Amino acid sequence: MCVKAPVFPFLKLPGVDTILRPEMKSTGEVMGIDSGFPLSYAKAQLAAGMRIPTSGTALISIKDADKEAMMPVVEKLHSMGFGILATGGTRDFISARGVPAGFVKKVREGRPHVVDAIINGDVSLVINTVQGKEAIADSYTIRRSAVERNVAYFTTVPGARAAVLGIEALKRERWDVKPLQDFHSS
């Protein structure tokens, strides 16, 4: 199985928002290869420069429309031993479904807030989905801080699902890197 991932030079572009838009162009692509999707995806993310954590705390802040679809991701992270830290509405939703989650303020709600948690090294993974201009603007500092601190972040439900599969595979399976010719010969 091969997974191709784009490479974006966000760290080299100070102030640029990392939320993808149709006009954005990658500066290259990388490929992860393994026997199945989870490790292939994880390898592609690692090759693209994203540090995929296998432990720590996940910061979750998701739009209402994604909350139900994101619950399996949150439950899987919790079952793998990740701590969950979430903004108000997301925390209430997650907690009501039986997953313990700590509370963290949004930036506009005062300090300490989500960006402080990222800067302080309290967060190893960010899942942040937004909708609308105001929400995108409000969460810009979350995404930018994650890039600047090399914290893995995902901004879509499918991306978060794939990340969790990759994390689970990294924790469970032994993996290696080998030349493309070796994959072809086997």
N, C-alpha and C positions, 0 to 999 in steps of 0.2 A: 504494500500500500504506500502510495506517495502522497504527500500533502505539500502543496506549494503555498508559501506565505510571502506577502509583500514586505519590503523593508522601507520604513519611513524614517527620515533623519530628524525626528522631532527634537532631539536633544541639541542638534546643531542649529535649530531655528528658534531662538529665544522668543517667548511670548506667543508662539503659534498654538492654537487650540488643536488638540489631537483628535477631536471628534471628526470622523471621516465624512467628507462631502464628495459629491460626484466630480468636482473639478480637481480633486487632489490626485497627484501622481506619485507612485512609489519611485524610489531610486534604485530599485533592484528587487530581486526575488531570491528566496532560498527554498530548499526542499528538505523535508524530513522523510526518511524511508524506514519502514519496519514491517513486521508481519501483519499489523492491524492498525486501524485508525488512531486509537489513543496515543500510542507511543510515536507514531508518525507525526501527529499533530504537535505533541510536546517537543519533539526534536526540531520541527520547523520553527516553533516559537523560540526555542533556545538559539537556533541558528540566526534568527532575526534579531537577537539581542534581548529578548524578554526573559528575565529570570523567573522561572516557574517555581514557586515555593511548594514544599511538601509538608509544611507545618506553619504555625503562626496564627495570625488573626486576619480574618477577611472583613473588610469594610464594605457594607452593602447599603446602597442608596438607589432605589429603583422606582421608576414611575408606576403609578397605579395600574396601568394596563398590563404591566409585566409581572406583577406580584405573584399571581397564581402560577404562572408558567415558571417562575424563578424558584418556587418552593423546593422542588426536587434538588436543585443545585445547592440551596442553602442547607437542606437536610443532609446531603451527601458530604458537604464540607464539615458540618458538625460531626457526622459519624466518623470522619477521618481524623477528628481531633482538633480541627481549627476552632479558634474562638470566633465568635460573631460579634461585630460592632456595627450598629446601624443607626441611621437618622430616624427621627421621630415616628413618622407614619409607617416606614418600613419596619422599624423595630416592633411597633404595636402589632403589625400584621404577622411577622415572624413569630413573635412570642405567643400570640393567640393560637398558633398552630403547633405549639409545643416545643419550639426550638429556643433555648435561652439566648438572648442577645443583649449586649450592653448598649447603652445609649450614648450617642455622640451628637453634638450640635452641628447644624449647618453653619457655614461661615457667617451668614447674615444674622444668626441667632446669638452671636457672641462667643467668647472664649471660655474654655478650650473648645476647639471645633475640629472638624474632619481634617483640615489641612494641618493643624497642629499635631494630630495623631500620626499623620503620614511623615511629617518632618521629624517628629520625635522617634521614629522607627518602631512605632507600636503596631503598624499595619504591614502585612506581607503580601496582600492581595486586595485589589479594589474591583468591585463590580458596581458600575454606575450607569443606569439607563435614564435618559431624559427625553422630554418632549416639549417643544415650544421654545421660542426665543429666550424667554425669561429664565426657564429652567436650565437651558444650555449655558447661558451666561452665568447663572448662579453656581453651576458645577464645574465651570472652566478651571478654577483653581485646584479642584480635586484631581482632574486629569493631568494638569500641568505639573503639579507636585509629584504625582506618581512617576511621570516621565523623568523628572529631575532627580528623583531618589531611586530610580531603577526598581520601582515597585510594579509588579505585574498588574495590568488593569484590563478590564473587558467592558465594552459598552453596549453589548447586545445579548439577548437571551441565548441565541445559538453559540455565540463566542464563549459565554460563561459555561454552557453545557459542555462544549468541547474542552475547555480548560479543566473542568472537574474530571472528565474522563482521562485527560492527560496526567493530571496530578495523581489520580488513583493508579494509573499504570506506572508512573515513576516510583511510587511508593511500593508497589507490589512486584514489579518485574525487574529483572536484571537487564540492562540494555548496554549496547556498545555502539561504536561508530566504525564503519568499515567502508572500503572503497566501493564505488558504484559497480565496478566489474565483479566484485564478490557477490553482490545481490543478483546480478545477471546470471552468473555461473550456477547459482543454487536454485 
